Amino acid sequence: MESSNSQQSQCIISSKQQVKDESSKHQPDYDDIITTLPVGESWNLPSNLYKYQGFWCTPEFLNGVISAKQRFKPLDKDVILCTYPKSGTNWLKALAFSIMTRTKFDFSSHPLLTTPPISCVSYIEFEHAQGVDASREFPLTSTHIPYSSLPDSIISSDCKIVYICRDPKDVFVSWWYHVNYFVCNDKGPISLEKAFDLFCQGIVLFGPFWDHVLEYWKASLERPDKILFLKYEDLKRDPSYYVKNLAVFMGYPFSLQEKAEGCVEKIIELCSFETLGNLEVNKSGKLQGAIVDAEHPAKIFFRKGKIGDWKNHLTGDMANRLDRIIEEKLSGSGLKF
Ligand code: A3P
């Protein structure tokens, strides 16, 4: 596809928008199910959390999860990016999108230069929350749904799943900033201590964190051909190795010529925190799509991008408490942080 970067980004956004505008026909409404579920504290966000199939979720997203279970149909050769929130979803989206589309777009006029990663790759449950089953230009989508609650159509298909996880202490700190960025009601921001206590109880959107990670970890051991399990910290330390691996797994391996021409390095550079986080579209651009209030800029998805920022926020006791919980929950699984 020969198109300028701005035209292409417009196209990605407007085709999604168009589908949304046409889609109000099957607006999901599972409130009769949701209102019977156990209720948990909301982290000061307007909606409470409800416990559905063992994980906590807001009613808006639960409508999307349940609708997706009934309606979502993966595309042939679909790659589904699965993450616990704040684990590097947008980084993975950028990498997978640029790997998959590298023969279509020029690096100097790439859609990611003018469109946030969140708008380049759809979220299954967020689109379904709006009654959308979007037609996609590329076989790439994403979700925060836990493995055991994924639509059967995904589990029984040949599509590939890529999961990325991250040190839970960094995930928590990133979550805390994220939630407070969106709190705009009379409850005000949630304190770090209160949020930490809820996180340690597992009461957090799409949590408990440990169940989310463990389910994908176990599934990746059982079906390594179907599920690639990555760690944010590994990707950060050795991007070249993991990006090449990711491309092979997705079915888009780099050729010798591409490697010689520096294609791997170009993708890593394009998707780096420094490049993406400094783009105007990711600093002050408004979010497009279903995830959150479109009035908010995309910059919350590019905060610090560091390993170990938790050390600037958590006390030793807090870190020990979470470490102990994670150790106990993951014990015997072979997975460690
Ligand atoms: P911090 O809040 O610790 O900075 P998600 O995309 O799942 O919401 O995760 C957001 C976290 O990933 C944020 O972490 C964000 O800064 C970090 N991040 C975003 N883009 C990144 C990139 N290209 N490289 C590394 N980290 C990135």
Boltz pocket constraint, residues with backbone or C-beta under 6 A from the ligand:
constraints:
  - pocket:
      binder: B
      contacts: [[A, 83], [A, 84], [A, 85], [A, 86], [A, 87], [A, 88], [A, 89], [A, 90], [A, 91], [A, 170], [A, 173], [A, 174], [A, 175], [A, 177], [A, 271], [A, 272], [A, 273], [A, 274], [A, 276], [A, 300], [A, 301], [A, 302], [A, 303], [A, 304], [A, 305], [A, 306], [A, 309]]
      max_distance: 6.0
